[in-house]
Amino acid sequence: MAAGIMITERAAERIKELIAAEKKEGQGLRVKVVGGGCSGLQYRLDFDAPKGGDRVFEKDGAKVLVDMKSLLYLNGTELDYKEELMASGFVFQNPNVKRACGCGASFTV
C-alpha cells in the first residue's frame, strides 16, 4: 500500500484558490475521518494550521494536514477535485473503503 495521501494537480489548485479566497495563508486543508453517516465514517474538511503529530502532505504549495488517527483510514488515498454540472467538490479515492453509502458521503473500512 502506498504511504500517505496523493494530491492531484486539480485538488492542489483548488486548495490554493480556497485558502487565498478565505485569507487563510499559512494554513492547509485538514482532512479528518470522524464517526457519522449511514455507513459509520465520514470525511471532515476544514482549514487549519499544522499541529504537533500531524502528517503534512504537499503538492505545488498546497498542504493537506492529517492527524495520525485519521491517517490509519486514509493511507494510500488519492485526493482529487471534480467540477461537474450538478456538483463540484473534493473526491477521495480511498483503497481502504470496503463499502460506501449510496450518496458517497460516508463509508466503512
N, CA, C and O atoms as a GROMACS GRO file, in nm:
protein
  436
    1MET      N    1   0.084  -0.118   0.000
    1MET     CA    2   0.000   0.000   0.000
    1MET      C    3   0.089   0.124   0.000
    1MET      O    4   0.190   0.128   0.070
    2ALA      N    5   0.051   0.223  -0.077
    2ALA     CA    6   0.127   0.349  -0.080
    2ALA      C    7   0.114   0.421   0.053
    2ALA      O    8   0.010   0.413   0.119
    3ALA      N    9   0.218   0.490   0.090
    3ALA     CA   10   0.216   0.563   0.217
    3ALA      C   11   0.161   0.703   0.196
    3ALA      O   12   0.198   0.772   0.102
    4GLY      N   13   0.072   0.743   0.284
    4GLY     CA   14   0.025   0.880   0.284
    4GLY      C   15  -0.090   0.907   0.190
    4GLY      O   16  -0.168   0.818   0.155
    5ILE      N   17  -0.099   1.034   0.149
    5ILE     CA   18  -0.207   1.082   0.063
    5ILE      C   19  -0.146   1.144  -0.062
    5ILE      O   20  -0.053   1.225  -0.054
    6MET      N   21  -0.198   1.107  -0.178
    6MET     CA   22  -0.156   1.167  -0.303
    6MET      C   23  -0.256   1.277  -0.339
    6MET      O   24  -0.378   1.256  -0.331
    7ILE      N   25  -0.206   1.392  -0.378
    7ILE     CA   26  -0.289   1.507  -0.412
    7ILE      C   27  -0.276   1.531  -0.562
    7ILE      O   28  -0.165   1.547  -0.613
    8THR      N   29  -0.388   1.534  -0.632
    8THR     CA   30  -0.383   1.561  -0.776
    8THR      C   31  -0.358   1.710  -0.800
    8THR      O   32  -0.373   1.792  -0.709
    9GLU      N   33  -0.319   1.743  -0.923
    9GLU     CA   34  -0.296   1.884  -0.958
    9GLU      C   35  -0.423   1.965  -0.942
    9GLU      O   36  -0.418   2.078  -0.894
   10ARG      N   37  -0.538   1.909  -0.982
   10ARG     CA   38  -0.666   1.980  -0.968
   10ARG      C   39  -0.697   2.009  -0.822
   10ARG      O   40  -0.741   2.119  -0.789
   11ALA      N   41  -0.674   1.911  -0.735
   11ALA     CA   42  -0.700   1.931  -0.592
   11ALA      C   43  -0.605   2.036  -0.535
   11ALA      O   44  -0.647   2.121  -0.456
   12ALA      N   45  -0.479   2.031  -0.573
   12ALA     CA   46  -0.381   2.128  -0.523
   12ALA      C   47  -0.420   2.270  -0.565
   12ALA      O   48  -0.414   2.362  -0.484
   13GLU      N   49  -0.460   2.287  -0.690
   13GLU     CA   50  -0.501   2.420  -0.737
   13GLU      C   51  -0.622   2.470  -0.661
   13GLU      O   52  -0.628   2.587  -0.622
   14ARG      N   53  -0.720   2.382  -0.638
   14ARG     CA   54  -0.843   2.424  -0.567
   14ARG      C   55  -0.813   2.457  -0.422
   14ARG      O   56  -0.868   2.554  -0.368
   15ILE      N   57  -0.727   2.381  -0.357
   15ILE     CA   58  -0.688   2.411  -0.218
   15ILE      C   59  -0.627   2.550  -0.212
   15ILE      O   60  -0.661   2.629  -0.124
   16LYS      N   61  -0.536   2.580  -0.304
   16LYS     CA   62  -0.471   2.712  -0.304
   16LYS      C   63  -0.572   2.824  -0.331
   16LYS      O   64  -0.564   2.930  -0.269
   17GLU      N   65  -0.666   2.800  -0.422
   17GLU     CA   66  -0.769   2.900  -0.451
   17GLU      C   67  -0.855   2.928  -0.328
   17GLU      O   68  -0.882   3.043  -0.295
   18LEU      N   69  -0.896   2.822  -0.259
   18LEU     CA   70  -0.981   2.838  -0.140
   18LEU      C   71  -0.907   2.908  -0.027
   18LEU      O   72  -0.964   2.993   0.041
   19ILE      N   73  -0.782   2.872  -0.006
   19ILE     CA   74  -0.703   2.935   0.100
   19ILE      C   75  -0.686   3.084   0.072
   19ILE      O   76  -0.697   3.166   0.163
   20ALA      N   77  -0.661   3.120  -0.053
   20ALA     CA   78  -0.648   3.262  -0.089
   20ALA      C   79  -0.781   3.335  -0.070
   20ALA      O   80  -0.784   3.446  -0.016
   21ALA      N   81  -0.891   3.274  -0.115
   21ALA     CA   82  -1.022   3.338  -0.105
   21ALA      C   83  -1.065   3.357   0.040
   21ALA      O   84  -1.128   3.458   0.073
   22GLU      N   85  -1.031   3.262   0.126
   22GLU     CA   86  -1.070   3.268   0.268
   22GLU      C   87  -0.966   3.341   0.353
   22GLU      O   88  -0.983   3.353   0.474
   23LYS      N   89  -0.858   3.389   0.289
   23LYS     CA   90  -0.750   3.458   0.359
   23LYS      C   91  -0.694   3.372   0.473
   23LYS      O   92  -0.682   3.416   0.587
   24LYS      N   93  -0.660   3.248   0.439
   24LYS     CA   94  -0.608   3.151   0.536
   24LYS      C   95  -0.462   3.117   0.506
   24LYS      O   96  -0.420   3.003   0.524
   25GLU      N   97  -0.386   3.216   0.459
   25GLU     CA   98  -0.246   3.193   0.423
   25GLU      C   99  -0.172   3.126   0.539
   25GLU      O  100  -0.195   3.159   0.655
   26GLY      N  101  -0.082   3.034   0.506
   26GLY     CA  102  -0.006   2.961   0.607
   26GLY      C  103  -0.079   2.839   0.660
   26GLY      O  104  -0.021   2.760   0.736
   27GLN      N  105  -0.204   2.822   0.621
   27GLN     CA  106  -0.280   2.706   0.665
   27GLN      C  107  -0.289   2.604   0.553
   27GLN      O  108  -0.244   2.628   0.441
   28GLY      N  109  -0.350   2.492   0.586
   28GLY     CA  110  -0.371   2.387   0.487
   28GLY      C  111  -0.511   2.333   0.500
   28GLY      O  112  -0.588   2.376   0.585
   29LEU      N  113  -0.544   2.238   0.414
   29LEU     CA  114  -0.674   2.171   0.420
   29LEU      C  115  -0.660   2.052   0.514
   29LEU      O  116  -0.588   1.957   0.485
   30ARG      N  117  -0.730   2.058   0.628
   30ARG     CA  118  -0.728   1.945   0.721
   30ARG      C  119  -0.832   1.844   0.676
   30ARG      O  120  -0.948   1.878   0.654
   31VAL      N  121  -0.788   1.719   0.661
   31VAL     CA  122  -0.877   1.608   0.628
   31VAL      C  123  -0.881   1.518   0.750
   31VAL      O  124  -0.778   1.468   0.795
   32LYS      N  125  -1.001   1.499   0.802
   32LYS     CA  126  -1.018   1.418   0.922
   32LYS      C  127  -1.126   1.314   0.897
   32LYS      O  128  -1.224   1.341   0.827
   33VAL      N  129  -1.108   1.196   0.952
   33VAL     CA  130  -1.210   1.092   0.946
   33VAL      C  131  -1.279   1.090   1.082
   33VAL      O  132  -1.215   1.073   1.185
   34VAL      N  133  -1.412   1.106   1.080
   34VAL     CA  134  -1.491   1.110   1.203
   34VAL      C  135  -1.607   1.012   1.191
   34VAL      O  136  -1.645   0.972   1.081
   35GLY      N  137  -1.663   0.974   1.304
   35GLY     CA  138  -1.780   0.888   1.304
   35GLY      C  139  -1.901   0.964   1.252
   35GLY      O  140  -1.916   1.083   1.278
   36GLY      N  141  -1.987   0.893   1.178
   36GLY     CA  142  -2.110   0.956   1.130
   36GLY      C  143  -2.154   0.899   0.997
   36GLY      O  144  -2.084   0.818   0.936
   37GLY      N  145  -2.270   0.943   0.955
   37GLY     CA  146  -2.325   0.896   0.828
   37GLY      C  147  -2.384   0.757   0.841
   37GLY      O  148  -2.369   0.692   0.945
   38CYS      N  149  -2.450   0.712   0.737
   38CYS     CA  150  -2.518   0.583   0.743
   38CYS      C  151  -2.423   0.464   0.736
   38CYS      O  152  -2.462   0.352   0.769
   39SER      N  153  -2.297   0.486   0.694
   39SER     CA  154  -2.201   0.375   0.687
   39SER      C  155  -2.100   0.375   0.801
   39SER      O  156  -2.017   0.285   0.810
   40GLY      N  157  -2.106   0.476   0.888
   40GLY     CA  158  -2.022   0.474   1.007
   40GLY      C  159  -1.910   0.574   1.014
   40GLY      O  160  -1.877   0.621   1.123
   41LEU      N  161  -1.848   0.609   0.901
   41LEU     CA  162  -1.738   0.705   0.898
   41LEU      C  163  -1.760   0.806   0.787
   41LEU      O  164  -1.823   0.776   0.686
   42GLN      N  165  -1.708   0.927   0.808
   42GLN     CA  166  -1.717   1.029   0.704
   42GLN      C  167  -1.597   1.121   0.710
   42GLN      O  168  -1.526   1.127   0.811
   43TYR      N  169  -1.575   1.193   0.601
   43TYR     CA  170  -1.464   1.287   0.593
   43TYR      C  171  -1.510   1.423   0.644
   43TYR      O  172  -1.623   1.465   0.617
   44ARG      N  173  -1.422   1.491   0.716
   44ARG     CA  174  -1.448   1.629   0.757
   44ARG      C  175  -1.332   1.714   0.704
   44ARG      O  176  -1.216   1.681   0.727
   45LEU      N  177  -1.364   1.822   0.635
   45LEU     CA  178  -1.264   1.911   0.576
   45LEU      C  179  -1.274   2.049   0.639
   45LEU      O  180  -1.384   2.100   0.661
   46ASP      N  181  -1.159   2.109   0.667
   46ASP     CA  182  -1.155   2.243   0.724
   46ASP      C  183  -1.018   2.302   0.699
   46ASP      O  184  -0.923   2.230   0.670
   47PHE      N  185  -1.006   2.433   0.710
   47PHE     CA  186  -0.875   2.497   0.703
   47PHE      C  187  -0.817   2.501   0.843
   47PHE      O  188  -0.889   2.524   0.940
   48ASP      N  189  -0.687   2.478   0.854
   48ASP     CA  190  -0.623   2.473   0.985
   48ASP      C  191  -0.473   2.491   0.968
   48ASP      O  192  -0.419   2.476   0.858
   49ALA      N  193  -0.408   2.523   1.077
   49ALA     CA  194  -0.262   2.528   1.080
   49ALA      C  195  -0.211   2.392   1.126
   49ALA      O  196  -0.280   2.323   1.201
   50PRO      N  197  -0.093   2.352   1.082
   50PRO     CA  198  -0.038   2.224   1.126
   50PRO      C  199  -0.024   2.220   1.278
   50PRO      O  200   0.010   2.319   1.342
   51LYS      N  201  -0.052   2.102   1.335
   51LYS     CA  202  -0.039   2.079   1.479
   51LYS      C  203   0.064   1.970   1.501
   51LYS      O  204   0.095   1.894   1.409
   52GLY      N  205   0.118   1.963   1.622
   52GLY     CA  206   0.212   1.857   1.655
   52GLY      C  207   0.150   1.721   1.632
   52GLY      O  208   0.035   1.697   1.670
   53GLY      N  209   0.223   1.633   1.570
   53GLY     CA  210   0.173   1.499   1.542
   53GLY      C  211   0.103   1.486   1.408
   53GLY      O  212   0.073   1.374   1.366
   54ASP      N  213   0.077   1.597   1.339
   54ASP     CA  214   0.016   1.590   1.206
   54ASP      C  215   0.115   1.540   1.104
   54ASP      O  216   0.236   1.561   1.116
   55ARG      N  217   0.064   1.472   1.003
   55ARG     CA  218   0.141   1.447   0.881
   55ARG      C  219   0.096   1.552   0.781
   55ARG      O  220  -0.023   1.576   0.764
   56VAL      N  221   0.191   1.615   0.716
   56VAL     CA  222   0.162   1.718   0.618
   56VAL      C  223   0.203   1.666   0.481
   56VAL      O  224   0.318   1.629   0.459
   57PHE      N  225   0.107   1.663   0.390
   57PHE     CA  226   0.131   1.621   0.252
   57PHE      C  227   0.119   1.746   0.166
   57PHE      O  228   0.027   1.825   0.183
   58GLU      N  229   0.212   1.763   0.073
   58GLU     CA  230   0.216   1.887  -0.004
   58GLU      C  231   0.234   1.858  -0.153
   58GLU      O  232   0.308   1.768  -0.193
   59LYS      N  233   0.165   1.940  -0.233
   59LYS     CA  234   0.184   1.936  -0.379
   59LYS      C  235   0.172   2.079  -0.430
   59LYS      O  236   0.072   2.146  -0.407
   60ASP      N  237   0.274   2.124  -0.498
   60ASP     CA  238   0.275   2.257  -0.561
   60ASP      C  239   0.235   2.368  -0.463
   60ASP      O  240   0.168   2.463  -0.502
   61GLY      N  241   0.275   2.356  -0.338
   61GLY     CA  242   0.246   2.458  -0.237
   61GLY      C  243   0.115   2.439  -0.163
   61GLY      O  244   0.089   2.511  -0.067
   62ALA      N  245   0.032   2.345  -0.205
   62ALA     CA  246  -0.093   2.316  -0.135
   62ALA      C  247  -0.067   2.210  -0.029
   62ALA      O  248  -0.006   2.107  -0.057
   63LYS      N  249  -0.111   2.236   0.093
   63LYS     CA  250  -0.087   2.144   0.204
   63LYS      C  251  -0.216   2.074   0.247
   63LYS      O  252  -0.321   2.137   0.257
   64VAL      N  253  -0.205   1.944   0.272
   64VAL     CA  254  -0.312   1.865   0.330
   64VAL      C  255  -0.260   1.814   0.464
   64VAL      O  256  -0.155   1.751   0.471
   65LEU      N  257  -0.336   1.842   0.570
   65LEU     CA  258  -0.297   1.807   0.706
   65LEU      C  259  -0.382   1.690   0.753
   65LEU      O  260  -0.504   1.690   0.736
   66VAL      N  261  -0.318   1.590   0.813
   66VAL     CA  262  -0.389   1.471   0.859
   66VAL      C  263  -0.334   1.430   0.995
   66VAL      O  264  -0.213   1.417   1.012
   67ASP      N  265  -0.424   1.410   1.092
   67ASP     CA  266  -0.380   1.358   1.222
   67ASP      C  267  -0.352   1.209   1.209
   67ASP      O  268  -0.401   1.144   1.116
   68MET      N  269  -0.275   1.156   1.300
   68MET     CA  270  -0.230   1.016   1.289
   68MET      C  271  -0.346   0.916   1.295
   68MET      O  272  -0.340   0.813   1.228
   69LYS      N  273  -0.450   0.944   1.373
   69LYS     CA  274  -0.565   0.853   1.380
   69LYS      C  275  -0.636   0.847   1.244
   69LYS      O  276  -0.669   0.739   1.196
   70SER      N  277  -0.658   0.963   1.184
   70SER     CA  278  -0.725   0.966   1.053
   70SER      C  279  -0.639   0.900   0.945
   70SER      O  280  -0.692   0.840   0.851
   71LEU      N  281  -0.507   0.912   0.958
   71LEU     CA  282  -0.418   0.854   0.858
   71LEU      C  283  -0.434   0.702   0.850
   71LEU      O  284  -0.412   0.643   0.744
   72LEU      N  285  -0.473   0.639   0.959
   72LEU     CA  286  -0.498   0.495   0.957
   72LEU      C  287  -0.605   0.460   0.854
   72LEU      O  288  -0.599   0.354   0.791
   73TYR      N  289  -0.704   0.548   0.836
   73TYR     CA  290  -0.814   0.525   0.741
   73TYR      C  291  -0.784   0.582   0.603
   73TYR      O  292  -0.846   0.541   0.504
   74LEU      N  293  -0.689   0.676   0.595
   74LEU     CA  294  -0.664   0.748   0.470
   74LEU      C  295  -0.539   0.703   0.395
   74LEU      O  296  -0.517   0.745   0.282
   75ASN      N  297  -0.458   0.619   0.455
   75ASN     CA  298  -0.331   0.581   0.395
   75ASN      C  299  -0.352   0.523   0.255
   75ASN      O  300  -0.430   0.428   0.237
   76GLY      N  301  -0.284   0.579   0.157
   76GLY     CA  302  -0.296   0.533   0.018
   76GLY      C  303  -0.404   0.604  -0.062
   76GLY      O  304  -0.426   0.571  -0.178
   77THR      N  305  -0.472   0.701  -0.002
   77THR     CA  306  -0.582   0.772  -0.067
   77THR      C  307  -0.532   0.876  -0.166
   77THR      O  308  -0.430   0.941  -0.144
   78GLU      N  309  -0.605   0.891  -0.277
   78GLU     CA  310  -0.582   1.000  -0.371
   78GLU      C  311  -0.691   1.104  -0.350
   78GLU      O  312  -0.810   1.071  -0.350
   79LEU      N  313  -0.650   1.229  -0.330
   79LEU     CA  314  -0.743   1.340  -0.316
   79LEU      C  315  -0.749   1.415  -0.448
   79LEU      O  316  -0.647   1.465  -0.497
   80ASP      N  317  -0.869   1.423  -0.505
   80ASP     CA  318  -0.888   1.491  -0.633
   80ASP      C  319  -0.996   1.597  -0.615
   80ASP      O  320  -1.063   1.602  -0.512
   81TYR      N  321  -1.013   1.681  -0.716
   81TYR     CA  322  -1.122   1.779  -0.718
   81TYR      C  323  -1.193   1.766  -0.851
   81TYR      O  324  -1.130   1.770  -0.956
   82LYS      N  325  -1.326   1.749  -0.845
   82LYS     CA  326  -1.405   1.732  -0.967
   82LYS      C  327  -1.502   1.848  -0.981
   82LYS      O  328  -1.567   1.888  -0.884
   83GLU      N  329  -1.512   1.900  -1.102
   83GLU     CA  330  -1.613   2.000  -1.134
   83GLU      C  331  -1.708   1.938  -1.233
   83GLU      O  332  -1.670   1.903  -1.345
   84GLU      N  333  -1.834   1.924  -1.191
   84GLU     CA  334  -1.935   1.865  -1.277
   84GLU      C  335  -2.057   1.955  -1.280
   84GLU      O  336  -2.069   2.046  -1.198
   85LEU      N  337  -2.146   1.931  -1.371
   85LEU     CA  338  -2.264   2.014  -1.390
   85LEU      C  339  -2.349   2.024  -1.264
   85LEU      O  340  -2.392   2.133  -1.226
   86MET      N  341  -2.374   1.912  -1.199
   86MET     CA  342  -2.464   1.910  -1.083
   86MET      C  343  -2.394   1.941  -0.951
   86MET      O  344  -2.459   1.989  -0.857
   87ALA      N  345  -2.266   1.914  -0.941
   87ALA     CA  346  -2.195   1.937  -0.815
   87ALA      C  347  -2.045   1.938  -0.839
   87ALA      O  348  -1.994   1.874  -0.931
   88SER      N  349  -1.977   2.010  -0.754
   88SER     CA  350  -1.831   2.013  -0.757
   88SER      C  351  -1.780   1.989  -0.616
   88SER      O  352  -1.846   2.025  -0.519
   89GLY      N  353  -1.663   1.927  -0.605
   89GLY     CA  354  -1.608   1.906  -0.472
   89GLY      C  355  -1.489   1.813  -0.474
   89GLY      O  356  -1.451   1.757  -0.576
   90PHE      N  357  -1.431   1.799  -0.355
   90PHE     CA  358  -1.318   1.709  -0.338
   90PHE      C  359  -1.368   1.566  -0.341
   90PHE      O  360  -1.474   1.534  -0.287
   91VAL      N  361  -1.290   1.479  -0.404
   91VAL     CA  362  -1.325   1.338  -0.420
   91VAL      C  363  -1.210   1.255  -0.366
   91VAL      O  364  -1.093   1.281  -0.396
   92PHE      N  365  -1.244   1.155  -0.286
   92PHE     CA  366  -1.145   1.066  -0.226
   92PHE      C  367  -1.149   0.931  -0.295
   92PHE      O  368  -1.254   0.867  -0.300
   93GLN      N  369  -1.035   0.887  -0.348
   93GLN     CA  370  -1.021   0.751  -0.398
   93GLN      C  371  -0.944   0.676  -0.290
   93GLN      O  372  -0.821   0.674  -0.290
   94ASN      N  373  -1.019   0.616  -0.198
   94ASN     CA  374  -0.961   0.556  -0.078
   94ASN      C  375  -0.960   0.404  -0.091
   94ASN      O  376  -1.066   0.342  -0.093
   95PRO      N  377  -0.842   0.343  -0.101
   95PRO     CA  378  -0.835   0.197  -0.118
   95PRO      C  379  -0.876   0.120   0.006
   95PRO      O  380  -0.893  -0.002   0.000
   96ASN      N  381  -0.893   0.187   0.119
   96ASN     CA  382  -0.930   0.121   0.244
   96ASN      C  383  -1.080   0.103   0.259
   96ASN      O  384  -1.124   0.027   0.345
   97VAL      N  385  -1.160   0.171   0.177
   97VAL     CA  386  -1.305   0.166   0.188
   97VAL      C  387  -1.356   0.030   0.141
   97VAL      O  388  -1.326  -0.015   0.031
   98LYS      N  389  -1.433  -0.034   0.228
   98LYS     CA  390  -1.494  -0.163   0.193
   98LYS      C  391  -1.636  -0.144   0.139
   98LYS      O  392  -1.682  -0.220   0.054
   99ARG      N  393  -1.704  -0.040   0.190
   99ARG     CA  394  -1.842  -0.014   0.150
   99ARG      C  395  -1.871   0.134   0.171
   99ARG      O  396  -1.828   0.192   0.271
  100ALA      N  397  -1.942   0.195   0.078
  100ALA     CA  398  -1.982   0.336   0.090
  100ALA      C  399  -2.134   0.344   0.077
  100ALA      O  400  -2.197   0.259   0.016
  101CYS      N  401  -2.191   0.448   0.136
  101CYS     CA  402  -2.335   0.466   0.123
  101CYS      C  403  -2.367   0.510  -0.020
  101CYS      O  404  -2.277   0.546  -0.096
  102GLY      N  405  -2.492   0.508  -0.056
  102GLY     CA  406  -2.534   0.540  -0.192
  102GLY      C  407  -2.495   0.679  -0.239
  102GLY      O  408  -2.462   0.698  -0.356
  103CYS      N  409  -2.499   0.776  -0.148
  103CYS     CA  410  -2.465   0.913  -0.188
  103CYS      C  411  -2.315   0.939  -0.180
  103CYS      O  412  -2.268   1.043  -0.227
  104GLY      N  413  -2.239   0.846  -0.123
  104GLY     CA  414  -2.094   0.861  -0.116
  104GLY      C  415  -2.044   0.948  -0.003
  104GLY      O  416  -1.925   0.978   0.004
  105ALA      N  417  -2.134   0.989   0.088
  105ALA     CA  418  -2.094   1.078   0.197
  105ALA      C  419  -2.031   1.005   0.314
  105ALA      O  420  -1.959   1.066   0.393
  106SER      N  421  -2.057   0.876   0.328
  106SER     CA  422  -1.996   0.801   0.438
  106SER      C  423  -1.950   0.665   0.389
  106SER      O  424  -1.985   0.620   0.280
  107PHE      N  425  -1.868   0.600   0.474
  107PHE     CA  426  -1.805   0.475   0.430
  107PHE      C  427  -1.772   0.387   0.549
  107PHE      O  428  -1.778   0.429   0.664
  108THR      N  429  -1.735   0.263   0.517
  108THR     CA  430  -1.690   0.164   0.615
  108THR      C  431  -1.556   0.109   0.567
  108THR      O  432  -1.534   0.090   0.448
  109VAL      N  433  -1.466   0.085   0.664
  109VAL     CA  434  -1.337   0.024   0.628
  109VAL      C  435  -1.328  -0.114   0.688
  109VAL      O  436  -1.227  -0.183   0.670
   0.00000   0.00000   0.00000
